Amino acid sequence: MKFRIINLSDGYQKDCSFQNLSTSLSSNCIILRFKEEGFESIGLVTHQTLVFFAVEFANYALQNYTKKILPEAQTCIDLTRKWLEDQSSVSEEQIRTAAAYTANYAAADAAYAAADAAHAARSAAHATTYADVAADRAARSAGKNKLIEQNRQATFILNFFGAE
């Protein structure tokens, strides 16, 4: 399965495979799926959608691929989810502090993914980079099952848009 990602801000287009879908998204982009006779529109990815994907991938990695409990990473995920519900409920300083603490004290790919998701929330200008890195780190935390995790992430995205 192939996709085309079109950034609506600058018109940049790139094609990607199913397994690379989660690391190919950008804020303010549209996902198209190649069909025999053209394209099928899957959905629009906003800044908040990108952060939602990043935090969900980080949470899944934290719950399924880490060997020990990482409360710092869970706090970071919880703050980012709170931000998704109401952006005024969490200050930029709270998110920055939680992300920095998580990255410094919980050295695991799942924890770094949580920190990157939080950074994506606080920085609209750099959300694409942070969200891509969060998805990649979440997949890397699966170790030898990285490809399975990348496919799970792509399926999650398609399910989110109701386009299995």
Beta strands, then each sheet from edge to edge (+ up, - down):
strand 1: 2-7
strand 2: 13-17
strand 3: 29-35
strand 4: 38-45
sheet 1: 2+ 1- 3+ 4-
end
